[in-house]
Amino acid sequence: MSVIRNTFTGTLSASPALTTSYQSHTITGLTSETSTTNVNYMNPEASLHFLNALYKIIVDAGYNDAIKNDDDYSITVLGFKLFVLINGTNKIATNIFTYGYNSSICNTNCININSLPYTELEYNITVRGDSNHISIYLGASDNPYGNLPLISIAKGKNLITSSDIYMFGKSISNHPFFIREKNDLYNLIWNSTSCPLDTYISYKGLNTNSKFVCVPQLANYNTCLIYSMIKGNSAVFTPDKYYKIGNDIYYNENNYLYKVG
């Protein structure tokens, strides 16, 4: 795993479905084992184009465990299942659903469609991460080569119970945020617009521009360890830059550092 970016294009066959018509898709088991949640989405052609593009770049980035299901519009990566649909009119928005939450955790106008008759797709997808984490970004509707957050999934450990956890959300540094046990789909440990990641109290001491102490990234009041991350420090690092720390490469997203190689 490392960093990969690709551009995807396509031509849709039916413009009326893009501009005037929505369909309803039922997600089973979203908020409980027996729940059914109806969500609006674009025509299947448009949604499947994006689902296939997302799956391709995830696999190309080295996540060989990824599984795609066209029937329920889902992708599973790192053992974490996402339902991926697109919505909107002439500027399509992504909608990402997952277990334990009944709304989309991402709604971003990020897929560019040309002027009438709204049939030409063009968008960019970027993937960064490693075997314990993946962050995915998309080109904006007005800038298909942009870098808007779509979804981040990070593995970790509950230090109280020693159980495996997932931290997930729109991005590492962008709300909403969620934490849940790996084997408990519906009870969220953290469900908030505030960031669960614990940060440095002070930039003083050894954390200066010439020195940096690598500290593991903890979350939820120091009760959860997030793998493949270290605490960032705005006195040391510049956002949107890559840093080699020891033998590893980290990406700095708004002073939250995660491993990419």
QUIZI-V901174 format. One record per run of one state. SS is the DSSP state (@ for helix, = for strand, . for the rest). FROM is the first residue (numbers start at 1). TO is the last residue. If there is no record, write none. Layout:
((SS,FROM,TO) (SS,FROM,TO))
This chain:
((.,1,2) (=,3,11) (.,12,15) (@,16,19) (.,20,22) (=,23,28) (.,29,35) (=,36,41) (.,42,43) (@,44,60) (.,61,66) (=,67,69) (.,70,73) (=,74,77) (.,78,79) (=,80,88) (.,89,90) (=,91,97) (.,98,106) (=,107,113) (.,114,119) (=,120,130) (.,131,132) (=,133,138) (.,139,147) (=,148,158) (.,159,163) (=,164,171) (.,172,173) (=,174,181) (.,182,187) (=,188,192) (.,193,196) (=,197,197) (.,198,215) (=,216,219) (.,220,223) (=,224,231) (.,232,241) (=,242,245) (.,246,247) (=,248,253) (.,254,255) (=,256,259) (.,260,261))
